[in-house]
């Protein structure tokens, strides 16, 4: 399901767009640590969704297509 990966990438891009102006105002060590960890998490999310989109990994179980086979009885 490429649609979900694309939607998650767009959502991550939107969060980055909203948060980007706040980065320079981090003055204390705790604020810098928070924004640094936030950026690392964002990169993990973007990387995982790109890997799913480029079919380098299998999609999550909920998004995998279920193959339904029909059993036919021959009596």
C-alpha positions in Angstrom: 0.0 0.0 0.0 2.0 2.9 -1.3 -0.7 5.4 -0.3 -0.1 5.0 3.4 3.6 5.5 3.1 3.1 8.6 1.0 0.6 10.0 3.4 3.0 9.4 6.4 5.8 11.1 4.5 3.5 14.1 3.8 2.5 14.2 7.4 6.2 14.1 8.5 7.0 16.9 6.1 4.1 19.0 7.5 5.4 18.5 11.0 8.9 19.5 9.9 7.4 22.6 8.2 5.6 23.6 11.4 8.5 22.9 13.8 11.4 24.4 11.6 10.9 28.0 12.8 11.1 27.0 16.4 14.5 25.3 16.2 16.7 28.4 16.5 15.0 29.5 19.7 16.2 26.4 21.7 18.6 27.9 24.2 18.9 25.5 27.1 20.5 22.1 26.9 17.2 20.4 27.6 15.5 22.2 24.7 18.4 21.3 22.3 18.2 17.7 23.4 14.5 17.6 22.8 14.7 19.1 19.3 17.7 16.9 18.5 15.9 13.8 19.5 12.8 15.0 17.6 14.8 15.4 14.4 16.4 11.9 14.9 12.9 10.4 15.3 11.7 12.3 12.2 14.6 10.9 10.2 13.7 7.4 11.4 10.1 7.8 10.3 11.1 9.2 6.9 13.6 6.5 6.3 11.2 3.7 7.3 8.5 5.1 5.0 10.9 5.5 2.1 12.1 1.9 2.6 8.5 0.8 2.5 7.8 3.0 -0.5 10.8 1.7 -2.4 9.9 -1.9 -1.5 13.2 -2.4 0.4 11.2 -3.9 3.3 7.8 -5.5 3.7 4.9 -3.2 4.7 3.4 -3.5 8.1 1.2 -6.5 8.7 -2.0 -4.3 8.7 -1.1 -3.0 5.2 -0.2 -6.3 3.6 -2.7 -7.5 1.1 -4.4 -10.7 2.2 -4.6 -13.4 -0.4 -7.8 -15.2 -0.2 -7.9 -18.6 -1.8 -11.1 -20.3 -2.5 -11.2 -24.0 -1.7 -13.4 -26.1 -4.0 -14.8 -29.4 -2.8 -14.9 -32.1 -5.4 -17.2 -34.8 -4.1 
